[in-house]
């Protein structure tokens, strides 16, 4: 009989690519992972790994085991979800990955609702970029991810994950308030009458290279006829707000970042009224799990206002 825990290690190796990656993800030492996989080879009676330079590669037989292991873990998770659904209380732990602006605006409200309604449910929240969060839900590091999608930038669909629409969020040009009296707020933004094309030559704040939001915002500026002068680069949208409201930059902000508070910068509609989409994703095998259902319901109510 093959050991399920060792089979999972083999699947983790397929997902993460290296023994060190598996060890880090599961809090093992690389040598312990290697020893467990060697025992699995003995149980299976066939070679499962072979070395390619300094790395190991799965054999064709190992690939077969990985495919069956994925189905096995899915069935076990479905069984656990159905068992938990038969209980009268919602308990356990739900691990949630969220992108930065959602962690400010949506998560606090959702946690307040969950604490009041399901005191035995533990919710652990970790900030992750959406693409990484989707991968880590698929890899079982998290149970649920709250992610975003920008106009014209669809994210790859993972067959093992579902998607539940949460909200649409307007994206607006953000300018310093007239009271800033310095830098951009003193002349540039005012003379440009708040048009996107008028932001050419002004200092911008944007998210880091490689993020979908940066790619989308840069393309929007190019369509308006200029290359943005990005002097400030940070994933922290609160830092974006501070730089803009102090008159040191212009940028693009989603409405969600205000979390119902009064904006402290001037917001101008962009051409075409662009909106990003917010959604949650979970493994299909866990969607009926009471804790996941409860968290999703709380997220939907938290974003509604």
N, C-alpha and C positions, 0 to 999 in steps of 0.2 A: 504493500500500500504506500503510495506516495504521500509525503508530508505536505499538508497545505501551506504551512508557514514557509517551508523551503521553496515550494512552487511560487509563492508570492515574491520571494527574493529574486527568482529567475525573471519574473515579469517586471519587477522593478529595474533589473539590469537592462531589459529590453527598452524600457521607457527612458531611463536616465543615462544610459550609455556607458557608464564606468562603475567599477566596484566602489570607488571613492564616493561617487554620487549616491549610490544605494546606501552606503554606510552613513553618510551625512543625513539623508532623508529619514532613515529609520533609527538613528542614534545607536548604530553598531560601530564596531571597529572594522576596517577593511579586511583584516585577517579573519574575523569572525564570519563575515559575509562569505569569504572565500572557502572557509571550512564547511559552512552549511551547504554551499553549492556543490562541494566535493562529495558530501554525503548524499545529496540528491542524485548525483551521477551514479553512485553505487546503487541507490534504490531503483533508479530507472534502468540500469544495466547498459546504458549507451553513453557515448561522449556527448556532453551538452555544450561545452565551451572549448574553443581553441584559441591560442594566442596569435595575435597579429601585431607584431612589433611589441609595444609596451601595453597594448590593450587586449581585451578578450572579446571574442565574437561568438554569437550564438550559432550552433549548428542547426541543420534543418530539423533535426529531432527536437531540439530545444524550442524552435519556433512553433512546432506543433503543440508542445506542452504549454507554451505561453498563451496560445489561442484558447486552449481548453481551460486554462487557469482563469482567464478573463471571464469566461462564461460561468465558471464555478464561483468566483467571487461575487459576480452579479446575482446569482441565485441565492447565495448566502445573505447578501444585503437585502434582497427582496423578502426573504424569510424573516430577517430581523425587523424590517419595516412593518410587516404584517403582524408580527408578534407584538411590537410596541403599539400598533394601532388598536390592538384588542384591549389595551389597558385603559383605565378611566382617568389617569393623570398623564400629563405631558412632562417628561423628565429627561435626563441624560444631558449630553453636550452636543452643541451644534457649532462647528468651526466655520467662520465666515471670512472670506477674502473680499475686501472692498477697495475701490479706487479713492483717491484722496478727497475730492470734493464731496463725495457721498459720506465719507467718514465724518465730515463736519456737519452736513446738513440733514442726512436721513437717519444715520445710525443712532444718535442720541435719542431721538423721538421713538424709534422702534424699540430700543432697549427699555425705555420707560414703560411702554405698553407691555412688553414681555415680562418685565419684573412684576408688574401689578397682576397680570393674568396667569402667569405660569411661574410661580416662585421656585419651583423645583427644576426648572430648565436653566442650564448654564450655557451662555452664549459667549464664545471667544471670537474676537474680531482682530484681524490683522490687515494692515494696508498692503495692497499689491496692485501693480499695473494690471489692467484687465487681461492682457494676453497671458501673462504669467499666472494670474489667478485661474483662468480657464484650464490651463495645463495642469495646475496643481489640484483642482477639483477632480479632473480626470485621473490623476495619479493618486487620489485618495488622501492628499495632504489636507484638504478642506472638504466640507460637505456642501457648501454653497458659495457662489461668487456673485457679487454685484458688479456688473460691468457696463461699459458705455460703448456706443458706436456712433461715429461721426458721419455726416452726409457723404456719400460716395466712397466710404471706406468700410466695406463689409468685413467682418471678422470670419475667419475660417470656422466652419461648423464641425463639431466633433460628434460623431455618431452616438457616442455613449452619454452625451449630455443633452438635456432639454433646454429650452429657452422660454422664459415667461416675461412678457413685456411689463415694464413697471411704469414708465412715464416718458414723455418727450420734454426736452429742456431747451429753451431758447438760448441762442448764442448771440451776444451783442458786443459791439465795439465799446470799449471802456476808456473814457478820457478823464483827466484830472478835473476836479471841481473848479469852478471859476475862482473860488476863494484860495486856491493853492498859491497863486501869485508868483510862482517861480517856474523855471524850466518850461516844460510843455504847456502847463496850465496858463502861463503868462501870455504866450503869443501863438505858438504853432497850432494848437488845437482850435483856438478861437478863430484864427484867420482862415483855417481850412473849413470852417462851418460844420465840423463834425462829420465830414465824408471820409470814407475809407481811402479813396484816392488822395485825399488831402493829408494822409498820414505818412506819405513818402518823405523820407529824410528825417523823421522823428525817431527817437529811441524807443524800442519795443521791448516788452518782456514776454517771453514765451516759455513753454515747457521744453524739456531737453530734446535734442536730436534723437530720432528713432521712435518717438511717440507719435501716435496717430493724430493727436491734437496739434502737435507742431507741424506735421506734414500738411494737415488740412488748412491751418491758419496761414502757413507760408504760401500755399497754392492760391488761397483767396486773395492775398496781397498781390501775387503775380498776375492774377486775372484783372486786378484793378490797375495794373501797369507799373508796379514797382517791386523791388526786392526789399523786404523789411530789414531795417538796421537793428538786429537783435543784440542788445547790449547786456541784457539780463536774462539768464536761463535758469529756471528752477521749476521743479514739479509742485512746489508748495503754492497753491492758489491764494493763500492768505498773504504770502510775500508779494504776489502779483498785485493784490489790492493795495498793499502799503506803498509799493513803488508808484502805482498810478495815482493814488489819492494825494501823495506828496508832491506830484508834479514832475516826477523823474522819468516817466514812461507812459506809453499807451499800450493797450493790449486787447484781448478778446476774452470775455468771461461768460460762463454759463449762469443762467438765472439761479440755478440751484445753490450756488456758492453763498447766496445771501441768507438762506435758511429762514426766509420769512421776515428778515430784518430789513430796514430801510437802506438802500444802497448808499455808499459814501462816495461814489464816483458818478460821473455823468455817463449814462448808457444810451447808445445810439443804435437803432435797428440797422442790421446789415442787409445788403442786397439779397433778395430772395428769401428773407426771413429764415435763415438756416436753424435747424434744431438737431441736437444729438438725441439718441435713443438710449434709455436706461433699461436694462434687463437683468434678470437673475438667471443663473444656470446651475443645475444640480445633476448628479448622475441619475439617469432614468430609473435605475434600480432603487433609488432612495427617495423618490418624489412623494411616496405615500407615508414616509416616516413622519410621525406626529411633530417632532421638533422642527423639521424642515418646513412642514406645512405652516406651523405657527410663526416661524421667522418670516416666511414669505408674506403671510397675511399682515404681520406687523409692518413690514417694509412698505407694502402697498398703502396701508393707512397712514404711515409716516410721511410718505411723499405726496399724498393727496392734497394737503393744504397749499 
